[in-house]
Amino acid sequence: MTDPAMNPATDEAPVSAYEKAGVADIDPRCIPQNLDGPPPVGDEIAYPDYTDEDQANWRFLFERQMQLLPGRAGAAYLRGVDKLNMTAERIPALADLSRSLEREAGWRVARIPGLLHERDFFTLLSKRLFPSTDYIRGTGELDYTPAPDLFHDIYGHMPMLTEPAFADFYQLFGQAALTAEGIDRQSLERLHWFTVEFGLIRDPQEIRIFGAGVLSSKGEVVNALSEEVEQRPFSVDAVINQDYDVWHLQPILFVLESFDQLVSDFRGWAASRGLLPAA
C-alpha cells in the first residue's frame, strides 16, 4: 500500500516522520503540540530549579560530546560553543543564551514546552526566534532520546546560529515553510533533516559535521563520518527525494560545500516553488 506522505507525485498534505511515529504509538513525546499563547522570550524566561541530577546529566553529556567532536565537528559550530560561553559546569540559562545570540546574529530564544506543531515552529523561526525546551533528559536516556530536550536544543542547535549564513538560512526556512502546502511540506521536512539536524560540510577540505541531531548524539557523531554512511553531494533535488527514518542511525548524509551554497540553493528552490519572493 502506498503512503501518500512518501509519494512525491501527490499533492496531499504529507505526514511528518515524527507524526507517523506518534501515530504508530512509538513515543508520545514525539507528537507535536500547539502553543497556547506567546512563549516567553529572552529575559522573560526564568531559570528552572534544576536538580543535582539534571546538572550532572548536562555535565556528563557536555563533556562526553566535547571529547568526541575534535576532528568531527565543523569550525563554525566549535566557534559557536565558545561564543555562547557554554561549559560543563552548569546548564546555561536560556535568557543568557538569548542575549548572546541577539548580539551575534540577531536571534533570540523562546522557551517552548516540547516538540511544536509545525505552524508554531515555523512562525518562531521566521521571526528569528529559536524555540528551545528547558528540561533535560533523564539518566536512563543519556545515550539516546527521540524526544526534544535542552541538551539537543542548546548544545546541538544554538552554536550554529552564531554562523551568519546559517542563521539567515534558518530564518528563510521558517518564512518559506509558513506558506508551504502539499508536497512542499514534505520537501521542507527533508531539507530540515538533512541540513539543520544531520548536515555535513566541507570545512574546508575535510568533511565535518554541523547538524544538531548528530552533534548532540554519541552514536550519530561517531557514525556520521564512518564508512557506514554514504556521503552524497548536497543538492536540493537530491535531498527532497530522499526519505529517512528517525529511529535508526542515518545511513545516508549530504555534504554542503559552504553555508553560502545552502542559502543560495535554498532561496532559489523556494522561490521556484513560490515559497519566497525571487531574489
C-alpha positions as CSV (number, residue, x, y, z in Angstrom):
1,M,0.0,0.0,0.0
2,T,1.4,3.4,-1.0
3,D,1.8,6.0,1.8
4,P,0.9,9.4,0.3
5,A,3.4,11.0,2.6
6,M,6.1,9.2,0.7
7,N,4.8,9.8,-2.8
8,P,6.2,12.9,-4.5
9,A,3.7,12.6,-7.2
10,T,0.7,13.6,-5.0
11,D,-0.3,17.0,-3.6
12,E,-1.9,15.5,-0.5
13,A,-0.6,17.1,2.7
14,P,2.2,14.7,3.9
15,V,2.6,13.5,7.4
16,S,5.9,14.2,9.1
17,A,8.2,11.5,10.2
18,Y,7.6,12.4,13.8
19,E,3.8,12.4,13.3
20,K,4.0,9.0,11.7
21,A,6.0,7.8,14.7
22,G,3.4,9.2,17.1
23,V,0.6,7.5,15.2
24,A,2.5,4.3,15.5
25,D,2.4,4.8,19.2
26,I,6.2,4.7,19.5
27,D,6.7,7.7,21.8
28,P,4.0,10.2,22.7
29,R,6.6,12.9,23.4
30,C,7.2,13.0,19.6
31,I,3.7,14.1,18.9
32,P,3.8,17.8,18.1
33,Q,1.8,20.2,20.3
34,N,0.4,23.7,19.8
35,L,1.4,26.7,21.8
36,D,-1.5,28.1,23.9
37,G,-0.1,31.6,23.7
38,P,3.0,33.6,23.1
39,P,6.0,31.8,24.6
40,P,8.4,33.7,27.0
41,V,11.3,35.2,25.1
42,G,14.8,36.3,26.2
43,D,14.8,37.9,29.6
44,E,11.2,36.7,30.2
45,I,12.5,33.2,30.6
46,A,13.0,32.1,34.2
47,Y,15.8,29.7,35.1
48,P,14.3,26.4,36.3
49,D,15.1,24.9,39.7
50,Y,17.2,22.1,38.2
51,T,18.1,19.1,40.4
52,D,21.6,18.0,41.1
53,E,20.9,15.0,38.8
54,D,19.8,17.4,36.0
55,Q,23.1,19.4,36.3
56,A,25.1,16.1,36.5
57,N,23.4,14.9,33.3
58,W,24.3,18.1,31.5
59,R,27.9,17.9,32.7
60,F,28.2,14.3,31.6
61,L,26.7,14.9,28.2
62,F,28.6,18.1,27.5
63,E,32.0,16.6,28.5
64,R,31.3,13.4,26.5
65,Q,30.4,15.2,23.3
66,M,33.2,17.7,23.6
67,Q,35.7,14.8,23.7
68,L,34.1,13.3,20.6
69,L,34.0,16.4,18.5
70,P,37.6,17.3,17.7
71,G,38.2,16.2,14.1
72,R,34.5,15.7,13.6
73,A,32.6,19.0,14.3
74,G,32.8,21.9,11.9
75,A,34.7,25.0,12.8
76,A,31.6,27.2,12.8
77,Y,30.0,25.0,15.4
78,L,33.0,25.0,17.7
79,R,33.3,28.7,17.4
80,G,29.7,29.0,18.4
81,V,30.2,26.9,21.6
82,D,32.9,29.4,22.6
83,K,30.8,32.5,21.6
84,L,27.9,31.3,23.8
85,N,30.2,30.6,26.7
86,M,29.0,27.0,27.2
87,T,30.7,25.0,29.8
88,A,30.2,21.7,31.6
89,E,29.7,23.4,35.0
90,R,26.1,24.5,34.7
91,I,23.1,24.2,32.4
92,P,23.1,27.5,30.6
93,A,20.2,29.9,31.2
94,L,18.1,30.5,28.1
95,A,17.9,34.2,28.9
96,D,21.7,34.4,28.8
97,L,21.9,32.4,25.6
98,S,19.3,34.7,24.1
99,R,21.3,37.8,24.8
100,S,24.4,36.2,23.3
101,L,22.5,35.1,20.2
102,E,21.0,38.5,19.7
103,R,24.4,40.1,19.9
104,E,26.0,37.6,17.5
105,A,23.2,37.1,14.9
106,G,20.0,39.0,15.8
107,W,18.3,35.8,17.0
108,R,16.6,35.4,20.4
109,V,15.4,32.3,22.3
110,A,11.8,31.4,23.0
111,R,11.0,28.8,25.7
112,I,8.7,26.1,24.5
113,P,7.0,23.1,26.2
114,G,8.2,20.3,23.8
115,L,8.0,19.3,20.2
116,L,6.0,22.0,18.4
117,H,3.4,21.8,15.7
118,E,5.0,23.0,12.5
119,R,3.0,26.2,12.3
120,D,4.2,27.5,15.6
121,F,7.7,26.3,15.0
122,F,8.0,28.0,11.6
123,T,6.4,31.2,12.9
124,L,9.1,31.5,15.5
125,L,11.9,30.8,13.1
126,S,10.5,33.4,10.6
127,K,10.9,36.0,13.4
128,R,14.5,34.9,14.3
129,L,13.3,33.3,17.5
130,F,14.8,29.9,18.3
131,P,12.4,27.6,20.1
132,S,14.1,25.8,23.0
133,T,12.9,23.4,25.7
134,D,14.3,24.0,29.2
135,Y,14.2,20.4,30.6
136,I,16.9,17.8,30.2
137,R,16.7,14.1,29.5
138,G,16.8,11.6,32.4
139,T,19.7,9.5,33.4
140,G,18.2,6.5,31.6
141,E,18.2,8.3,28.3
142,L,21.7,9.7,28.2
143,D,22.8,7.7,25.2
144,Y,19.6,8.3,23.1
145,T,16.3,10.1,23.4
146,P,13.9,10.6,20.4
147,A,12.2,13.5,22.2
148,P,13.5,17.1,22.2
149,D,15.3,18.3,25.3
150,L,17.5,21.2,26.3
151,F,20.7,19.4,25.5
152,H,19.7,18.9,21.9
153,D,18.3,22.4,21.6
154,I,21.1,24.2,23.4
155,Y,24.2,22.2,22.7
156,G,23.1,20.8,19.3
157,H,21.4,23.8,17.7
158,M,22.4,27.1,19.2
159,P,26.1,27.3,18.3
160,M,25.3,27.2,14.6
161,L,23.0,30.2,14.9
162,T,26.2,32.3,15.5
163,E,27.2,31.5,11.9
164,P,25.7,34.4,9.9
165,A,24.9,32.5,6.7
166,F,23.4,29.6,8.5
167,A,21.4,31.9,10.8
168,D,20.0,33.7,7.7
169,F,19.1,30.3,6.1
170,Y,17.1,29.2,9.1
171,Q,15.0,32.4,9.1
172,L,14.4,31.9,5.3
173,F,13.4,28.3,6.0
174,G,10.8,29.5,8.5
175,Q,9.4,32.1,6.2
176,A,9.2,29.6,3.3
177,A,7.6,27.0,5.4
178,L,4.7,29.2,6.5
179,T,3.3,29.2,3.0
180,A,4.1,25.6,2.1
181,E,1.4,23.2,1.2
182,G,1.1,19.6,-0.1
183,I,4.4,18.1,-1.2
184,D,6.4,21.2,-0.4
185,R,5.8,20.4,3.3
186,Q,7.5,17.1,2.9
187,S,10.3,18.7,0.9
188,L,10.9,21.2,3.7
189,E,10.9,18.4,6.3
190,R,13.6,16.5,4.5
191,L,15.6,19.7,3.9
192,H,15.5,20.4,7.6
193,W,16.5,16.9,8.5
194,F,19.5,16.7,6.1
195,T,20.8,20.2,6.9
196,V,19.8,21.5,10.3
197,E,19.7,18.1,12.0
198,F,22.0,15.9,10.0
199,G,24.1,18.2,7.8
200,L,27.7,17.7,6.8
201,I,30.0,20.4,5.2
202,R,33.4,20.5,3.5
203,D,35.4,22.5,6.1
204,P,37.5,23.5,4.0
205,Q,38.9,20.3,2.7
206,E,37.8,17.7,5.3
207,I,34.2,16.8,5.7
208,R,32.8,17.9,9.1
209,I,29.5,17.8,11.0
210,F,27.2,20.8,11.6
211,G,23.8,19.1,12.1
212,A,22.4,19.3,15.6
213,G,21.0,15.8,15.6
214,V,24.5,14.5,15.0
215,L,26.4,16.8,17.3
216,S,24.2,16.1,20.3
217,S,24.3,12.3,19.9
218,K,27.1,10.0,20.9
219,G,26.0,7.3,18.4
220,E,25.4,9.7,15.4
221,V,28.6,11.7,15.9
222,V,30.7,8.5,15.7
223,N,28.6,7.1,12.8
224,A,28.3,10.2,10.6
225,L,31.9,10.2,9.3
226,S,32.3,6.4,9.3
227,E,32.4,4.0,6.4
228,E,28.8,3.0,7.4
229,V,27.5,6.3,5.9
230,E,27.1,7.1,2.2
231,Q,28.1,10.7,1.8
232,R,26.3,12.4,-1.2
233,P,26.9,15.9,-2.6
234,F,24.2,18.3,-1.4
235,S,21.5,19.4,-3.8
236,V,18.0,20.4,-3.0
237,D,16.6,18.0,-5.6
238,A,18.5,15.1,-4.1
239,V,17.5,15.9,-0.5
240,I,13.8,16.3,-1.1
241,N,13.6,13.0,-2.8
242,Q,15.5,11.1,0.0
243,D,13.3,9.5,2.7
244,Y,14.7,8.9,6.2
245,D,13.8,7.1,9.5
246,V,14.1,8.9,12.8
247,W,14.6,5.8,14.8
248,H,17.9,4.5,13.4
249,L,21.5,5.7,12.8
250,Q,21.5,7.5,9.5
251,P,23.0,5.6,6.5
252,I,22.9,8.5,4.0
253,L,24.0,12.1,4.6
254,F,24.6,15.1,2.3
255,V,27.7,17.3,2.1
256,L,27.5,21.0,1.6
257,E,30.4,22.9,0.0
258,S,29.6,26.0,2.1
259,F,26.8,27.7,4.1
260,D,26.6,30.3,1.3
261,Q,25.6,27.4,-1.0
262,L,22.9,26.4,1.4
263,V,21.4,30.0,1.4
264,S,21.7,30.3,-2.4
265,D,20.3,26.9,-3.3
266,F,17.5,27.0,-0.8
267,R,16.5,30.5,-1.8
268,G,16.4,29.5,-5.5
269,W,14.4,26.4,-4.8
270,A,11.9,28.2,-2.5
271,A,11.4,31.0,-5.0
272,S,10.8,28.5,-7.8
273,R,8.0,26.9,-5.7
274,G,6.5,30.3,-4.8
275,L,7.5,30.0,-1.1
276,L,9.8,33.0,-1.2
277,P,10.0,36.1,-3.5
278,A,12.5,35.9,-6.3
279,A,15.8,37.4,-5.4
